[in-house]
Amino acid sequence: MIIIPDVHGRDFWKKPVHDNLGKEHVIFLGDYTDPYEDEPITNADAYTQFEKIVWLKEKHPDSVMLLLGNHDIHYLTEKGRGGRYDYVRAAQIKSLILDHSGLFQLAHTAETGGKKFLFSHAGILAGWMDYNKEYLDHVTPYSIVSVLNEMWAHRSSRPVLFSLLADVPASRWGRAVYGSPTWSDVDDMRTDAPELPGYYQVFGHSQQEADPVITDHFACLDCRRAFRLTDDGDIVEIV
């Protein structure tokens, strides 16, 4: 599987995806627009990249997975709006997501090399699940992916979902006790106890200046490069 962390208008995803599409599955970890101010990418460029990624999913629905991040969700709701919001294209971005809502997920699982992997934008904290269990139908680690994806799939449950995803932790200058799967910081993943049992988590969201953060129970890959999940269950950079 090819893993593409936060895009934010960058094009680093193109070569590894097109070189491997048809041979390996591809998963994007969310955050497609809202480029960083110190990078030579315009909001218009970022929107065009997002359109190309959505088109890629439409053309290869069984090979490409698209997750949603906080910089995608904040175009759908007033809750948890983050920085670098593109006010000019906000309506277009919202329409692009909602008109293709069936192409997106909140989380995904895969099994290889004798390990179960859980993919989300920012990582899923056991504490967040327990804190919000009454709103998540008393979710368990084994049902969290289906619960989140089903809440996204049903429009009637999206207001509750958006409210839960707007849990911004103190590590991200918010007030929530626990960060949501689109907002928790890599430092929260280091300190949350207990770990989410049964899974090795893979996420982005917490941008690293150079190298990814890879531990024995999670990998934070937000460092502007593509990665591969091998048949042996290892995560390696694509060079």
Sequence and secondary structure as in RCSB ss.txt:
>XXXX:A:sequence
MIIIPDVHGRDFWKKPVHDNLGKEHVIFLGDYTDPYEDEPITNADAYTQFEKIVWLKEKHPDSVMLLLGNHDIHY
LTEKGRGGRYDYVRAAQIKSLILDHSGLFQLAHTAETGGKKFLFSHAGILAGWMDYNKEYLDHVTPYSIVSVLNE
MWAHRSSRPVLFSLLADVPASRWGRAVYGSPTWSDVDDMRTDAPELPGYYQVFGHSQQEADPVITDHFACLDCRR
AFRLTDDGDIVEIV
>XXXX:A:secstr
 EEE   TT  TTHHHHHHHBTTB EEE S  S   TTSS  HHHHHHHHHHHHHHHHHSTTTEEEE  HHHHTT
T STT  SS  TTTHHHHHHHHHHTGGGEESEEEEEETTEEEEEESS   HHHHHHTTTTTTS  TTTHHHHHHH
HHHSGGGHHHHHHHHT  BGGGT  BSS  TTT  HHHHHH SS  TT EEEE  S  SSS EE SSEEE  SS 
 EEE TTS EEE  
